[in-house]
Amino acid sequence: MTQEQLRAALAAAQKAYTEMMLGQMGVSFSYAQGDGTRSVTYKATSLENLNQFIRDIQIRLGIYCGPRSRYQRFRY
């Protein structure tokens, strides 16, 4: 993926994460058409999977600041 595609995917993933945290993302929808009732169901993702996806994109873009792998010791 190009840098622009990664940035667009990051923005979409962060928006989806925010909507899920606020309870605004729907999973199942139904509506009536002239010939009957239709139903659409989307697969819900977990917040942890979405958070990992966001971290992966940030790492590829070079903007992830994760925890350090080693403890730092201070000497006085």
ZAMARGU-4260 file (C-alpha; in steps of 0.2 Angstrom, whole numbers, plus 5000, padded with zeros to 4 digits):
<rodrens>
0) 5000/5000/5000 | 5006/5018/4997 | 5008/5030/5010 | 4992/5039/5005 | 4982/5023/5006
5) 4989/5019/5023 | 4984/5036/5029 | 4967/5034/5022 | 4965/5017/5030 | 4971/5023/5047
10) 4958/5037/5047 | 4944/5025/5043 | 4950/5013/5056 | 4951/5027/5069 | 4934/5033/5064
15) 4927/5015/5066 | 4936/5013/5083 | 4928/5029/5089 | 4911/5024/5083 | 4912/5007/5091
20) 4918/5015/5108 | 4903/5027/5107 | 4890/5014/5102 | 4886/5022/5086 | 4891/5007/5074
25) 4877/4996/5069 | 4878/4978/5066 | 4862/4972/5059 | 4849/4983/5049 | 4832/4979/5041
30) 4822/4989/5029 | 4806/4987/5019 | 4806/4987/5000 | 4791/4986/4989 | 4792/4967/4987
35) 4795/4963/5006 | 4807/4966/5020 | 4826/4964/5018 | 4839/4962/5031 | 4858/4966/5031
40) 4870/4960/5044 | 4888/4965/5045 | 4901/4956/5055 | 4906/4965/5070 | 4925/4966/5074
45) 4932/4966/5092 | 4940/4982/5098 | 4956/4973/5101 | 4957/4968/5083 | 4953/4985/5077
50) 4966/4992/5089 | 4979/4980/5083 | 4975/4985/5065 | 4978/5003/5069 | 4994/4999/5077
55) 5000/4989/5062 | 4996/5004/5051 | 5005/5016/5062 | 5020/5005/5063 | 5021/5005/5044
60) 5019/5024/5043 | 5033/5025/5056 | 5022/5035/5069 | 5019/5021/5082 | 5027/5025/5099
65) 5025/5009/5108 | 5032/5003/5125 | 5051/5001/5126 | 5057/4984/5126 | 5070/4987/5140
70) 5069/4995/5156 | 5079/5011/5158 | 5090/5013/5173 | 5095/5029/5180 | 5112/5032/5188
75) 5115/5046/5199
</rodrens>
